Amino acid sequence: MHAVEAFELVLVLLAMVTGLYWLALKLRLPPATALLVGGGALAFIPGLPDISLDPELALVLFLPPLLVDGAYSTALGRFRRHLPGILSLAVGAVVFTTLAVGLVVHWLVPELPLSACFALGAIVSPPDAVSARAVLKDVPLPRRLTALLEGESLLNDATGLILFRFAVAATLSGVFHAGEAVGMFFVVAIGGVIVGLAVGALWVFVAKKLHDRMLIVIATTLLGWTAYLAGEALHVSGVIAAVTAGLVLGWYQHTVMSAAVRLLGGSFWQILTFVLEAMVFILIGFSLRGALERIGGIEAIPVPMVQAVIAVVLTVAVTRFIWVFGQDAILTALRKTGLKTARPLGARQATVLSWAGMRGVVTLAVPLTLPIDMPGRDLMLISAFAVIFVTVVGQGSSLGWLIGKIAPQDLDPPARMDMAATEAAMARARTARVEELAYDADGTLIHPQLLEQHQKRVKMIERYAENAPEAMEKLRPHFDVVLEAIAASRIELIRLHREGHIEDEVLHELERDIDVEEMGIVLQRGED
């Protein structure tokens, strides 16, 4: 394909993403579902070029920045607090699913080597970070459930990829040593953490030295790819390296980045991750055409393969329920014996956790890297697409409905301070600092208006914190008036510019000021 044609194709894909995303909002569907189904349907329109997704490029292009973005926004305190549960899902559940799928497939297709069956299990076992983000971002969940799902989606790709490489190597070589594989698993995982910490520390050093907003945003954007590629170059887990670097970024961004950098970078990264997520799902849909052509079309799929694919899909779904509810039963039993640190989820949260196992880019890309002579390659390709389709379209689309029906309760103890109390504490600290600086060296008050303004503000915020929900309802009419006033000032500013009374520079400077003021009001109202 010519370079200009490739660029035109990218523009067409972006236009399709926009149209399908708009359609999803209109139909109140998860955008991931609309993009996946729409991409699959559009792929078979006559005249459209065959769009193939290079598997190695897919992993390098999409996975690192999305993993870093997920880690960046992860609540690190809850992540640490629920790390045992996260590792149980990210490692234990993935290994359990890999073994279960491998045994079921070997039972149905006994001529397929057991190691190849386990390779298929490793392909379909890890729920995907991109799919989880796309489906869960607009779904209200209890805090513990959110921590488990977000943490699992960040780490389980590494487990699946490591298991896959071991299984493929065993299939092609005919040799497998369990003890050596377990040892290498820990080496690869710990090595990924070390590389991620090193790259994160390098980012902190560089960001402190740079004094230009654009350069800091660019350096931060490169963080995920740098950690991932460094990890892969050193033969450790690039996924874990990228996640670790993202956690470092999330922890230090409050002290390393200025407000201007966070505002500029936040907008840029939000658009970047939106485009990458959307492109992943539409390209997965488009790749269905190429996968079917590789095996000669739908009509060429033999009945035994169809049965095996159905068995894989069912096993993937059932094993997650078995693992989650089995683990919860153990925690319940330990709780009854007096172990207070054992905190079971309960049936409602366990049901949601079991159902939220969407697969995505890793399950798609990994089987495409298989050698042509790999036994069971066609079965792995079709199974991967079937699992992605069922989990994203079936489970992802119904997850919001399921949560609404069973209403899982947030059983985590509340934080010591809510947002209103935190705002009051910040206001007191701010006022205390103004009181220190309001007087000169000989005790003369030099900033009386500023001091009075902050003292009034802290009293108002403290009154608001006493009953925040009721106070917010009373403040909404106030905010409405302020927004109307801002709109009037914007109209006047544009009129003055259109009639030639002010220069463009004045327009842009003042428009930026009222934009910031308007966004502050919108955020206080709790709007998006």
C-alpha positions in Angstrom: 0.0 0.0 0.0 1.3 3.4 -1.0 2.2 5.8 1.9 -0.5 8.3 0.9 -3.1 5.5 0.7 -2.1 4.3 4.1 -2.6 7.8 5.5 -6.0 8.1 3.8 -6.9 4.8 5.4 -6.0 6.1 8.8 -8.3 9.1 8.2 -11.1 6.8 7.1 -10.7 4.7 10.3 -10.8 7.8 12.4 -14.0 8.9 10.7 -15.5 5.4 11.3 -14.5 5.6 14.9 -16.3 9.0 15.2 -19.4 7.7 13.6 -19.6 4.4 15.5 -18.9 6.1 18.8 -21.7 8.6 18.1 -24.0 5.7 17.3 -23.1 4.0 20.5 -24.0 7.1 22.5 -27.3 7.4 20.7 -28.1 3.7 21.2 -26.8 3.7 24.8 -24.4 0.9 24.0 -20.8 0.5 25.3 -18.6 2.2 22.7 -16.3 -0.9 22.7 -19.3 -3.1 21.5 -20.2 -0.7 18.7 -16.6 -0.3 17.5 -16.0 -4.1 17.5 -19.2 -5.1 15.8 -19.1 -2.1 13.4 -15.5 -2.8 12.5 -16.3 -6.5 11.8 -19.3 -5.6 9.7 -17.5 -2.9 7.7 -14.6 -5.2 7.0 -16.8 -7.3 4.7 -18.0 -4.3 2.6 -16.9 -4.9 -1.1 -14.2 -2.6 -2.3 -12.7 -1.8 1.1 -9.0 -2.7 1.3 -7.9 -5.7 3.5 -6.7 -4.2 6.8 -4.3 -6.4 8.6 -3.0 -5.7 12.1 0.6 -6.6 12.5 0.7 -8.4 15.9 4.0 -7.2 17.1 3.2 -3.6 16.2 -0.2 -3.9 17.9 1.3 -4.9 21.2 4.0 -2.2 21.0 1.8 0.6 19.7 -1.4 0.2 21.8 -0.5 -1.6 25.0 2.2 0.5 26.7 0.5 3.9 26.6 -2.8 2.4 27.7 -1.2 0.5 30.5 0.6 3.6 31.7 -2.6 5.6 31.5 -4.4 3.0 33.6 -1.6 2.8 36.1 -1.4 6.6 36.3 -5.0 6.9 37.3 -4.9 3.9 39.7 -5.6 4.6 43.3 -2.2 3.4 44.6 -3.4 3.1 48.2 -6.3 0.8 47.3 -3.9 -1.0 44.9 -1.5 -1.9 47.7 -4.3 -2.7 50.1 -6.0 -5.2 47.7 -2.7 -6.5 46.1 -3.3 -10.1 47.3 -6.7 -10.2 45.6 -5.3 -8.5 42.5 -2.5 -11.1 42.3 -5.0 -13.9 42.8 -6.9 -12.7 39.7 -3.9 -11.6 37.6 -1.8 -14.7 38.3 -3.9 -17.4 39.9 -7.1 -17.0 37.7 -5.0 -16.7 34.5 -3.0 -19.9 35.3 -6.2 -21.7 36.3 -8.0 -20.7 33.1 -5.0 -21.7 31.0 -4.9 -25.1 32.5 -8.7 -25.6 32.3 -8.9 -24.5 28.7 -5.9 -26.6 27.8 -7.4 -29.8 29.4 -10.8 -29.2 27.8 -9.4 -28.7 24.3 -7.1 -31.7 24.6 -10.1 -33.8 25.6 -12.0 -32.6 22.6 -9.0 -32.6 20.2 -6.7 -35.4 21.5 -4.5 -35.3 18.4 -3.4 -31.7 19.4 -0.3 -31.7 21.7 -1.1 -30.8 25.3 1.4 -28.0 25.3 -0.4 -26.5 22.2 -3.7 -26.7 24.1 -2.1 -24.8 27.0 -0.8 -22.2 24.5 -4.5 -21.7 23.4 -5.4 -21.4 27.1 -2.8 -18.7 27.7 -4.1 -16.8 24.7 -7.7 -16.5 25.9 -7.0 -16.5 29.7 -6.0 -12.8 30.5 -8.8 -10.2 30.6 -7.6 -7.1 28.8 -6.7 -3.7 30.2 -8.1 -1.9 27.2 -11.4 -3.7 27.2 -11.8 -3.3 31.0 -11.1 0.5 30.7 -13.5 0.9 27.8 -16.4 -1.0 29.5 -15.9 0.1 33.1 -15.1 3.8 32.8 -18.8 4.8 32.9 -20.0 2.0 35.2 -20.4 2.8 39.0 -18.7 0.2 41.1 -17.8 -0.3 44.8 -14.2 0.8 45.5 -12.8 -2.6 46.2 -14.3 -4.1 43.1 -12.9 -1.2 41.0 -9.4 -1.7 42.6 -9.5 -5.5 41.8 -10.6 -5.1 38.2 -8.3 -2.2 37.4 -5.3 -3.9 39.1 -6.1 -7.3 37.5 -6.3 -5.7 34.0 -2.9 -4.1 34.5 -1.0 -7.2 35.5 -2.7 -10.2 34.0 -1.4 -9.6 30.4 2.1 -10.2 31.6 1.0 -13.6 33.1 -0.7 -14.6 29.9 2.2 -13.6 27.6 4.7 -15.4 29.8 2.6 -18.6 29.9 2.1 -18.4 26.1 5.8 -18.2 25.4 6.5 -21.2 27.6 3.8 -23.2 26.0 4.8 -22.4 22.4 8.4 -23.2 23.2 7.4 -26.5 24.7 5.2 -27.3 21.7 7.9 -26.6 19.1 10.8 -28.1 21.1 9.0 -31.0 22.8 10.7 -30.1 26.1 9.2 -28.5 29.2 10.6 -28.2 32.7 8.0 -27.0 35.2 10.5 -25.9 37.9 12.6 -23.9 35.3 9.4 -22.3 34.0 8.3 -21.2 37.5 11.7 -19.8 38.2 11.8 -17.9 34.9 8.3 -16.6 35.6 9.5 -14.9 38.8 12.7 -13.6 37.1 10.8 -12.1 34.2 8.2 -10.5 36.5 10.6 -9.1 39.1 12.9 -7.9 36.3 10.0 -6.0 34.8 9.4 -4.3 38.1 13.1 -3.3 38.3 13.1 -1.9 34.8 9.9 0.0 35.4 11.3 1.5 38.5 14.5 2.5 36.7 12.6 4.1 33.8 10.2 5.8 36.2 13.2 7.2 38.2 14.7 8.5 35.0 11.5 10.2 34.1 11.4 12.0 37.5 14.9 13.2 37.0 14.3 14.4 33.4 11.0 16.0 34.2 12.6 18.0 37.1 15.3 19.3 34.7 13.0 20.3 31.9 11.3 23.7 32.3 9.2 23.7 29.1 5.6 22.4 29.3 5.7 20.8 25.9 8.9 18.9 26.5 7.6 17.5 29.8 4.4 16.3 28.1 6.4 14.7 25.4 8.8 13.0 27.8 5.8 11.7 29.8 4.1 10.4 26.7 7.2 8.4 25.8 7.4 6.8 29.3 5.2 3.8 28.5 6.9 2.9 25.3 10.4 3.4 26.8 9.6 1.1 29.8 8.0 -1.6 27.6 10.7 -1.6 25.0 13.5 -1.6 27.6 11.8 -4.5 29.4 11.5 -6.5 26.2 15.1 -5.7 25.2 16.3 -7.0 28.5 14.1 -10.2 28.2 11.9 -9.3 31.1 8.2 -8.4 31.2 7.6 -5.2 29.2 4.0 -5.2 30.4 5.0 -5.1 34.1 7.8 -2.6 33.3 5.2 -0.2 31.7 2.7 -0.7 34.6 5.4 0.0 37.2 6.6 3.1 35.3 2.9 4.3 35.2 2.6 3.8 38.9 5.7 5.9 39.5 4.3 8.6 37.2 1.0 8.6 39.1 2.7 8.9 42.5 5.2 11.7 41.5 3.2 13.7 39.1 1.7 15.7 41.9 5.1 17.1 42.9 7.0 17.0 39.7 4.4 18.5 37.3 3.2 22.0 37.5 -0.5 22.8 37.2 0.0 24.1 33.6 1.7 20.8 32.6 -1.1 18.7 34.2 -3.8 20.7 32.4 -2.0 20.6 29.1 -0.9 17.0 29.4 -4.2 15.8 30.8 -6.1 17.0 27.7 -3.6 15.6 25.3 -3.4 12.2 27.0 -7.2 11.9 27.2 -7.5 12.4 23.4 -4.6 10.0 22.8 -6.0 7.2 24.9 -9.5 7.7 23.4 -8.1 7.3 19.9 -5.9 4.3 20.8 -8.7 2.5 22.6 -11.2 3.1 19.7 -8.7 2.1 17.1 -8.0 -1.2 19.0 -11.6 -2.3 18.8 -12.3 -1.2 15.3 -9.1 -2.9 14.1 -10.0 -6.1 16.0 -13.3 -6.1 14.0 -11.5 -5.5 10.7 -9.0 -8.3 11.5 -11.8 -10.8 11.5 -11.9 -10.8 7.7 -8.2 -11.7 7.4 -8.5 -14.5 10.0 -11.4 -16.1 8.2 -9.6 -15.8 4.9 -6.6 -17.6 6.4 -8.7 -20.7 7.1 -10.7 -20.5 3.8 -13.9 -18.8 5.1 -16.7 -19.6 7.5 -17.8 -22.5 5.4 -14.4 -24.1 5.7 -14.6 -24.4 9.5 -15.1 -28.1 10.4 -17.8 -29.0 12.9 -15.3 -30.4 15.4 -13.5 -27.0 15.4 -16.8 -25.2 16.0 -17.5 -27.5 19.0 -14.0 -26.9 20.3 -14.4 -23.1 20.0 -17.7 -23.2 21.8 -16.1 -25.3 24.5 -13.3 -22.7 24.9 -15.7 -19.8 25.2 -17.8 -21.6 27.8 -14.7 -22.7 29.7 -13.3 -19.2 29.8 -16.6 -17.9 31.3 -17.1 -20.8 33.8 -13.6 -21.0 35.1 -13.7 -17.3 36.1 -16.9 -17.9 38.2 -15.3 -21.0 39.8 -12.1 -19.1 40.7 -13.8 -16.0 42.1 -16.5 -17.8 44.0 -14.1 -20.5 45.2 -11.7 -17.8 46.5 -14.6 -16.0 48.2 -15.7 -19.3 49.9 -12.2 -19.7 51.3 -12.2 -16.2 52.6 -15.6 -16.7 54.2 -14.4 -19.9 55.9 -11.3 -18.1 57.2 -13.4 -15.3 58.5 -15.6 -17.7 60.4 -12.5 -19.1 62.1 -11.7 -15.7 63.5 -9.3 -14.3 60.9 -10.5 -10.7 60.7 -8.2 -9.8 57.8 -10.1 -12.2 55.6 -12.8 -10.1 53.9 -15.0 -12.0 51.4 -16.6 -10.0 48.6 -20.1 -11.5 49.1 -22.3 -13.0 46.3 -23.2 -9.7 44.7 -19.7 -8.3 44.2 -18.4 -11.8 43.3 -21.0 -12.1 40.6 -20.0 -8.7 39.0 -16.3 -9.6 39.3 -16.9 -13.0 37.6 -18.9 -11.4 34.8 -16.3 -8.6 34.1 -13.8 -10.7 32.2 -13.5 -8.9 28.8 -10.7 -9.9 26.4 -9.1 -7.7 23.8 -5.9 -6.7 22.1 -3.5 -9.3 23.7 -5.9 -12.1 22.9 -6.1 -10.9 19.3 -2.4 -10.1 18.7 -0.8 -13.1 20.4 -2.2 -15.9 18.1 -1.2 -13.8 15.0 2.5 -14.2 16.1 2.3 -18.0 16.0 4.5 -19.8 13.5 2.7 -21.2 10.5 3.7 -24.7 11.5 2.3 -24.3 15.0 -0.2 -27.2 15.7 -3.7 -25.9 16.1 -2.9 -22.4 14.8 -6.3 -22.0 13.0 -8.2 -23.2 16.1 -6.3 -20.7 18.2 -7.2 -17.8 15.8 -10.9 -18.6 15.6 -11.1 -19.2 19.4 -9.4 -15.9 20.1 -11.9 -14.0 18.0 -14.9 -15.9 19.5 -13.8 -15.2 23.1 -13.2 -11.5 22.3 -16.6 -11.2 20.6 -18.5 -13.0 23.3 -16.8 -11.2 26.3 -16.9 -7.7 24.9 -20.3 -7.8 23.1 -22.1 -10.2 25.5 -20.5 -9.6 28.9 -19.4 -6.0 28.3 -22.8 -4.9 27.0 -24.7 -6.5 29.8 -22.4 -5.5 32.7 -24.1 -2.2 33.4 -27.5 -3.9 33.4 -26.2 -6.7 35.7 -24.8 -4.1 38.2 -28.1 -2.2 38.2 -30.0 -5.4 38.9 -27.9 -6.9 41.7 -26.7 -3.5 43.1 -23.4 -4.6 44.7 -22.8 -2.8 48.0 -19.6 -0.9 48.8 -18.5 -2.7 51.9 -15.1 -0.9 52.3 -14.9 1.4 55.3 -15.2 5.1 54.4 -12.2 7.2 54.3 -11.4 9.4 57.3 -12.3 12.5 55.4 -14.6 13.1 52.5 -14.1 15.7 49.7 -15.8 18.6 51.6 -13.8 18.0 54.8 -10.6 17.9 52.6 -11.5 21.1 50.9 -12.0 22.7 54.4 -8.5 21.5 55.5 -6.9 22.9 52.3 -8.7 26.2 52.8 -7.4 26.4 56.4 -3.9 25.7 55.3 -4.2 28.3 52.6 -5.6 30.9 54.9 -2.9 30.2 57.5 -0.2 30.9 54.9 -1.9 34.1 53.8 -2.0 35.2 57.5 1.8 34.7 57.7 2.4 36.8 54.6 -0.2 39.5 55.2 2.1 41.3 57.6 5.5 42.8 56.9 8.5 42.4 59.2 7.4 45.0 61.8 3.9 43.6 62.0 2.1 46.1 59.8 -0.9 44.6 57.9 0.0 45.1 54.2 -2.7 42.8 52.6 -5.9 43.5 54.5 -8.3 42.7 51.6 -6.6 39.5 50.7 -6.6 38.4 54.4 -10.2 39.2 54.8 -11.1 37.4 51.6 -9.4 34.2 52.7 -10.9 34.3 56.2 -14.4 34.7 54.8 -13.7 31.9 52.3 -12.5 29.4 55.0 -15.6 30.1 57.1 -17.9 29.5 54.1 -16.2 26.3 53.2 -16.4 25.0 56.8 -20.1 25.7 56.8 -20.4 23.9 53.5 -18.5 20.9 54.8 -21.0 20.5 57.7 -23.7 19.4 55.2 -22.2 19.2 51.7 -25.1 17.6 49.8 -27.7 20.1 51.1 -25.3 23.0 50.6 -24.6 22.0 47.0 -28.3 22.0 46.1 -28.5 25.5 47.4 -25.4 26.5 45.5 -26.6 25.2 42.1 -28.7 28.3 41.4 -25.7 30.4 42.3 -23.5 28.5 39.8 -26.2 28.8 37.1 -26.1 32.6 37.5 -22.3 32.6 37.3 -22.4 30.5 34.1 -24.9 32.9 32.6 -22.7 35.8 33.5 -19.6 34.1 32.0 -21.6 33.5 28.8 -22.6 37.2 28.6 -18.9 38.2 29.0 -17.9 35.8 26.3 -20.6 37.2 23.9 -19.3 40.8 24.6 -15.7 39.7 24.1 -16.5 38.2 20.7 -18.5 41.2 19.7 -15.6 43.6 20.5 -13.3 41.4 18.4 -15.7 41.1 15.5 -16.2 44.8 15.4 -12.4 45.4 15.4 -12.1 47.0 18.8 -9.5 44.6 20.1 -6.6 42.6 18.7 -6.5 38.8 18.4 -4.0 38.5 21.2 -6.4 40.2 23.6 -9.2 37.9 22.4 -7.2 34.8 23.0 -5.8 35.9 26.4 -9.2 36.9 27.8 -11.0 33.9 26.3 -8.5 31.6 28.0 -9.3 33.3 31.3 -13.0 32.9 31.0 -12.5 29.3 29.8 -10.6 28.4 33.0 -13.3 30.2 35.1 -16.1 28.3 33.3 -14.4 24.9 33.7 -13.9 25.6 37.4 -17.6 26.2 37.9 -18.5 23.2 35.8 -16.3 20.9 37.8 -17.7 22.3 41.1 -21.2 21.4 39.9 -20.0 17.9 39.2 -20.6 18.0 35.5 -18.6 16.3 32.8 
